[in-house]
Amino acid sequence: MRIGMMADMYKPHLSGVTNYISLNKQVFENMGHEVFVFTFGDVNYNDLETNVIRSPGIAFLTEGLHLNIEHSKSARQLLNTMDIVHVHHPIISGSIAWRHCPPKGIPVIFTNHTRYDLYLQAYVPLFADLLGETFLPAYFPAFCRACDLVIAPSEGLRKVLIRMGVDAQVKVIPNGVNLEPFSSSIKGVDRTTFGFGSDHIILAYVGRIGPEKNLPFLVRSFCGISQAYEQVRLLMIGDGPERNNLSDLVKSLGIESKVHFTGWINYEELPAYLAAADIFVTASVSEVHPLSVIEAMASGLPVLGIQSPGVGDTVQDGATGLLSTEDMAVFTAKMSRLITDPNLCRQMGEKARQAAKAYDIQSTSRMVLKEYERLVLEGSGKKKGLRASFSRLITKRHL
């Protein structure tokens, strides 16, 4: 089968979506399928994997992002030879897919990886209400209705899509993780690398340091804890546009010696970093299916998070970790409970490791592949009318 993955951005940009596409690509290729990633970026970028089809794009912000509204002619011609197309960003890649795939009868699947309503609030707050109340409710239901299949990585996100007005059938298939590297036999990074000691209790955060991750909340909560418990440390694994602002906050709170920023690390190094930690912490409420949480669970770490779609679907409160409301006093109290009860942490970590097995990439990829095969076998005639009308809508928008 020839599978086309469409994404607005791909490597070297690092994100959960990028990692998801890369992992599934490897699994499908190992099964004998051909997988092509259609994206934008520097066409001279030296990819370490095959079949990454880059079209030129305009550099956007400072993170190596390149965006455009159309792929190159050669990319479009290749796209038309796919058996199925899987869209991972709905606005740009989604509209391109619908301009080119319906005439060829190519089924289109869409996985919603992002809380776009919350991202608007984080990145374009001045227009968040306008776009959230007009564009998203107008675009998403029509786009999802025209797709052959819509996938939500969690039940919580499926409910979010319904509240957004999506009336198409949405299937819940978790995003998978390659669990093998996160085994209990992994040796942790030497803690002295971070300026920490063996007697310290390390709380680890993994992910993008961006405004949508609610990190000032996390740092302020940690600051309160660190004043009560001298042995506690915070390890921030990752980087992003808010790194400098967050560093300034850490300095203003006077906790520079207790917080370490690693910057970007190679994904292959992540298991060793998690193995050096004791507890995983996140204050994000914008996740739809947090791979970093699953990776932490697979590493045997209890998780502290905020009850929200994604995190709340993944962490079992009181069993594999603790869930809090978005109230700093409550969140800090639960952080204190984990810090002061090593037996509880150990028990939760063991249960977390077992629970993570449900998200093994081999199992979740087979679930997705089963849907691919079904749609290719059934053909796409039943969606022809919806596809045509949605394609006309998108075409008019770009004239």
N, C-alpha and C positions, 0 to 999 in steps of 0.2 A: 504494500500500500504506500502511496505517496502522500505524505502528511505535510501540510503547510501550517506553520505557526506564525501568526502575525502579531507583532509587538511594536509599539511606537519607539521603544528604546530597548537595547540589549547590551551585551558586554561591549566596552569595559564598564558601563554603568552597572552598579551593584544594587540589587534590590531583591526582595522576596520573589517578585514576579520573574525576574531574570533567572534566579536560582531554580525556580519551579520549571521554567521552560527548558533550561539546560539539563536538569535531572531527567525529565520526561523524554527529552530528545535522546539521551543516552540509553534509556531503557527500551524505547521503541526501536532504536537502531540495533540494539543487541538482540531484539526479537526478529530482526531481518527486514524491518521497514525502512523506507527512505524518509528522512525528516529534513525539511527546509525551514529556516527561520528568515522571515521577511521583515526587515527593519530599516532604520535610517542611521546614518553616521558617516564617518570617514571611510570612504571606499578603499583607501589604502591601508586600513587597519589590519594588522596581521593576526587573524583569528587562529586560535589553537584547535579549532574544530572545523569540520567540513560543513558545507552547505549553509553557510550564513550569508544571506543575500542582502547586501547593503545598498540602499539608494542614497544619493546625496541629500543632505538636509542642512538647514540653517542652524548654526550653533546657538544653543539656548542655555542661559544661565552659565554657571561655572562648573558643571559636573560632567562635562563631556557629552551632553545631550545634543542631538541633532534632530530637528523635526521638519516635516514637509507635509503636503496634502496629497501627494501622489508618488508612486514608485516609478522607477525608470522603466523604459519600454521593455528592456530585456527581462527585468524582474516581473513585469506584468505578464509577459509571454510565458514565463516559467510558472507563475501563479496559476495560469489557466490550465496547466497540466496536472494539477493536484487532484487526488481522489477525494480529499476532504480538507477543509481549512478551519483552523482553530484560532479564534480571535482572543487576544488577551488584553487589549485596550480598546474600548468601544467607540471612542469619538473619531480618531484619525484612522487607525487600522480597521475599525469596524466599518466606517463609511467607504474605505477603499475596497474592502472585501465585497461590499454590496454593490459596488459599481462594476465589478469584474466577475465575480463568481456565479451569480444567478443565471446569466446568459449561457453559461457552460454547464449548468445543472450541478454545480459543485456544492454539496452540503456545507453549511457554516455552523460551527459551534462557538458559543461565547461563554467564557468563564469570567465572572465578575470577581476580581481580586481586591477591589478597593472600595472604601467608603467615600465615594466622591463628594457626598454632602459635607463630610467633615474635612476633606482636603480643601474644599473651597473656602471653608472658614479659616483654615490654617494659612493658605497661600494668597487668597484674594478676598480678605475680609470685607473690603468696601463693596464688593459685588456679590458676596456669598448669598445673601438673602434673595437678590434679584435672580441670579442664576439658579439657585436652589429651588426657587418657587416657579420659575418659568422654563428654563432650558431643560433641566433634568427631567421634570415630569412630562415634558413634551417629547423628548428624545428617547429616553430609556424604554418606556412601554412599547413604543412603535418598533424600536430596534429589536428588543427581546421577542416581540410577537412574530417578527419576520424571520427569526433564527430557527434552525432545525432543532436546536437543543440549547438550553441555557443551564449552566452549571453554577451552583453556589458552593463554595468550599465548606460552609457550615450552615446549620439550621438557623442560627441567628441572622446570618446574612440573607437567607431566603426570606425571612420575615421582613427585613429591611427593604428588600426589593418589592415585596408586596405593598408595603406602606408607601413606596415611591410610585405606585400605580401599575407595576408590572403585573399583567394578568396572564402571561404565558406560563406554561408549566415549567417549573424550575426543579432540576434534579440536584440533590445534595451529594457531592463526591468530594471527600477531603483532598486537599493538596498533600502530596506525599513527601516523605523525607527518606533519604538513604541512611538507615539507622546503623549500618555496620561500623562506620568510623567512630560512632559515639558509644562504643562498648565500654564495659567496666574495666577493661584491661589497659585503657589508654592512660599514659603517664601525663600528669599535668605539667604545664609550664612552670618553671622555677619561679616561685612567688617573689623572690628578690628582684626579678626582672621589673616588677611593678613598684618596688620599694616596700613590699609587704613581707611579713614574717609568717612562720609556721603557726604561731599562736593567734593570728588574726582570723576573724570570720569575714569571708569575702562575699559580698553581694555583687552579682554580675548582671549587667544589662548588655544585650546584644542587639544591634540594629542601627538603622539610620538615625543620625542625630539631626532631626528635622522638627519643625514646629508642630507637626501633626502627632508627635510621639509623647507630648505632655511631660517632657523631661524636667522642666523647672519644678514641677510638682514633686517628681521623684527625688530630685536633689535636695529640695527643702525638707522633705520628709526624712531623708537620710541625715541631714544636718542635725535635726532634733534628736535622732537616735544616737548619732555619734557623740553627742554631748553627754548622753546617759551611759553609753557603753564604749569605753575607750578602744576596745579591741576590734571594733567594726570598721571595715573598709569597703569602698565602692569601686568596682572595675567597670569602666565604660568601654565596651568593645564595639568599634565602628566609628563612623565619621559622617559629616554632613554639613549643611549650610549653617546650622545653629551651634557648631562647635565653639567658635570664639565667644559667642554670647553666653553659652553655658559655662565655659571656662571662667569668664568674668564673674558669673554668679557664684561659682565655687570659691573664687578669690575673695569676693565681697563677704561671703559667709565665714571666711577664715578656716576652710577645711581642705586647703590644697594638699596637705600631706596625707589626707585620708581618701583622696579620689585620684584615680589614674585613668587617663584617656589613652587608649592604645592606638587610635587612628585606624585606618583601614587595615585589615589583615587578610591574607589569603584564606579562602574558605577552607582549604585543606588543613589549616592550622587551628580552626575553631574548636574541634573536639578537645585538643590539649588545653586550650584556654578555659573551656567550660570545666574540664577535669580539675583545674586549679581552684575552682570556686566552691562555695558551700550552699548558696541559695541564689535562685534566679529571680530578678525583680523587673517589673514593667508597670508603667502607669498609663500606657497607651489605651485609648478607647476607640481608635480608628482601625484596628486590625479586623480582618475578615476571617482569617485562618492563620494564626501566627506561627510560621515555621520555626522562628527562634524559640518559641515556647516549647514546641515539640522536640526540638534538638536538645533543649535543656532537660526536658523530662527524660529523653533517651539517655542522657548523661547521668541520670540518677539524682537530679536536683529538684527539691521542692520549689514550687513557683508561687510568688506573691504577685497578684495582679488585681485589676479592677473589673468588676462584673460588667460585661459588655459583650455584644456579639463578637464571636471569634474567641477571645480569651475565655469568656464564660462557657463557651461550648467545648473548650479543650481541657480546662482545669476543673477537676472535681473538688469543690470546696470541702475542706476538712479531710480529704483523702490523698490527693496528689499535690495539694498546695492550699493556699488561702486566698479567697476572693474578698475584695473590699468594695464599698461604695466609693465614689469620687469625693471623699471627705478626708482631709489630711489627718485629722485626729484618729479616725478609724483605721486608715491605711497605716499610719505610724504605729498604732497599737498592735496591729497584726504583724508588722515587721518585727516589733519587739518580741512578740510571742515566738516567732521562728528563731530569733537570735538566742533567746534564753532557754530553749528546749531542744537540745541536740538529739534526744531520742525521738521526738516528734519529727524533726527534720529527716532523720535517718529512715523512719518508717514511711514518711511521705515520699522520700526520694526513691525507695524501693518500689512503691506502688506506681510512681510516675514512670519509672523505667518500663514496667510491665504495660502500663496504659499506652505508652508511646508506640507499642508494636502494632496498634490498630492503624497507624499512619505510615506503615512501611511502603516505600515507593513502588515496590514490585506489585503489591496488592492494589494500590490506588491507580497505578498506570493501567493495569489490566481492566479495571472498572471503566476507565476512559476509553480504552481500546475497544471494549465490548460495544460501547455506544458508537464509536466510529464505524465498526463493522456493520452494526444494525442499520445505520443511516445510509451507508453506501449500498447495502443490499436492498433497502426499501426504495431508494431513489428519492428525488426531491420534488416530484410532480405535485404532491399535495400542498406544497408551500408556494407554488408558482405565483398565485395571485397576490399574496402578501409580499413576496419578494419583489415582484414587479412594481407594486405601488411604493414600497419603501425605497427601491432603487431610484424611482422617478423623483421622490422627495429629496434624496441625497444629490442626484444629478442637478436638479434645479438650484440647490444650495451652492453648487460650485460653478455655475454658469456665470 
